[in-house]
């Protein structure tokens, strides 16, 4: 009776792998080689070092992803600037409506003349931002071909 229970397949626990990795190898690296190896491992973005080593040994493709934090910071700040610029546009429309609703035609046009000068300055500033953005993208973000 007990032999029968031992021969039966248990349905609890982890399922056995079809082709388990049983063979182990050991290598030794000096300090410089180890630093270079760890740098390559970090650049690969892989989570498991054993997978990285087997990929290197069997010459599988190892993807390395480099993230330029300065470019990310630039993009974040540019996005924030764009949202502020849109908010100014919304406020501009609201001001024009309020001026015409609460003031006479003559007084509203006087205030709008002052607002128009500020708008022209903001438009030139916007052109400068676009030029600087194009220059930054051309010099720093273009991929080397």
C-alpha positions in Angstrom: 0.0 0.0 0.0 2.8 2.4 0.9 4.8 1.6 -2.3 1.7 2.5 -4.3 1.5 5.9 -2.7 5.2 6.6 -3.4 5.0 5.7 -7.1 2.0 8.0 -7.7 2.8 11.5 -8.9 2.2 14.2 -6.3 0.0 17.1 -7.3 1.5 19.5 -4.8 4.6 21.6 -5.1 6.5 23.0 -8.1 6.2 21.2 -11.4 9.5 19.8 -12.5 11.2 21.4 -15.5 11.5 19.5 -18.8 15.1 20.3 -19.2 16.6 21.5 -15.9 20.0 23.3 -15.9 22.2 21.0 -13.9 25.7 21.8 -15.2 27.5 24.6 -13.4 30.7 26.3 -14.3 32.9 28.7 -12.3 35.1 31.5 -13.6 37.4 33.9 -11.9 37.8 37.6 -12.8 40.3 40.2 -11.6 39.0 43.6 -10.3 39.3 45.3 -13.7 37.5 42.5 -15.6 34.8 42.3 -12.9 34.1 46.1 -13.1 33.9 45.8 -16.9 31.6 42.8 -16.6 29.3 44.5 -14.1 29.1 47.6 -16.4 28.1 45.4 -19.3 25.5 43.6 -17.2 24.0 46.9 -16.0 23.9 48.3 -19.6 22.1 45.2 -20.8 19.1 45.8 -18.6 18.8 42.1 -17.8 17.5 41.2 -14.4 19.3 37.8 -14.0 23.0 37.6 -14.3 23.0 34.0 -15.4 20.8 34.8 -18.4 23.3 37.6 -19.3 26.2 35.2 -19.1 24.6 32.6 -21.3 23.6 35.2 -23.8 27.2 36.4 -24.0 28.6 32.9 -24.3 26.2 31.8 -27.1 26.4 35.2 -28.8 22.7 35.9 -28.5 21.8 39.5 -29.0 22.1 41.5 -25.8 20.1 44.7 -25.8 21.6 47.7 -24.1 19.5 50.8 -23.4 21.1 54.1 -22.5 18.9 56.7 -21.1 20.1 60.3 -21.3 18.8 61.9 -18.1 19.6 65.4 -19.4 17.4 64.8 -22.4 14.6 63.4 -20.2 14.9 66.5 -17.9 14.9 68.8 -20.9 11.7 67.1 -22.3 10.0 67.3 -18.9 10.7 71.0 -18.5 9.7 71.7 -22.1 6.4 69.9 -21.5 5.8 71.9 -18.4 6.6 75.1 -20.3 4.2 74.1 -23.0 1.4 73.5 -20.5 2.0 76.9 -18.9 2.0 78.5 -22.4 -1.4 76.9 -23.1 -2.7 78.2 -19.7 -1.6 81.7 -20.7 -3.6 81.3 -24.0 -6.7 80.3 -22.1 -6.3 83.2 -19.7 -5.8 85.5 -22.6 -9.2 84.5 -24.1 -10.9 84.9 -20.7 -9.4 88.4 -20.3 -10.6 89.5 -23.7 -14.2 88.4 -23.0 -14.2 90.0 -19.5 -12.8 93.3 -21.0 -15.6 93.6 -23.6 -18.3 92.6 -21.1 -17.3 94.9 -18.2 -15.8 98.0 -20.0 -16.8 100.3 -22.8 -15.5 99.7 -26.3 -12.9 102.5 -26.0 -11.6 101.4 -22.6 -11.5 97.7 -23.6 -9.5 98.5 -26.8 -7.0 100.6 -24.8 -6.4 97.6 -22.4 -6.2 95.3 -25.4 -3.5 97.4 -27.0 -1.3 97.0 -23.9 -2.1 93.3 -23.9 -1.2 93.1 -27.6 2.3 94.4 -26.9 2.9 91.8 -24.2 1.6 89.1 -26.6 4.1 90.2 -29.3 6.9 89.9 -26.8 5.6 86.4 -25.8 5.4 85.4 -29.5 9.1 86.3 -30.0 10.1 84.4 -26.9 8.2 81.4 -28.2 10.1 81.6 -31.5 13.4 81.7 -29.5 12.2 78.6 -27.6 11.4 76.7 -30.8 14.8 77.6 -32.3 16.7 76.5 -29.1 14.7 73.3 -29.1 15.5 72.5 -32.7 19.2 73.3 -32.0 19.2 71.0 -28.9 17.6 68.2 -30.8 20.0 68.5 -33.7 23.1 68.6 -31.5 22.2 66.2 -28.7 19.3 64.0 -29.6 20.0 62.9 -33.2 21.2 59.3 -33.4 24.7 58.7 -34.9 24.4 57.2 -38.3 
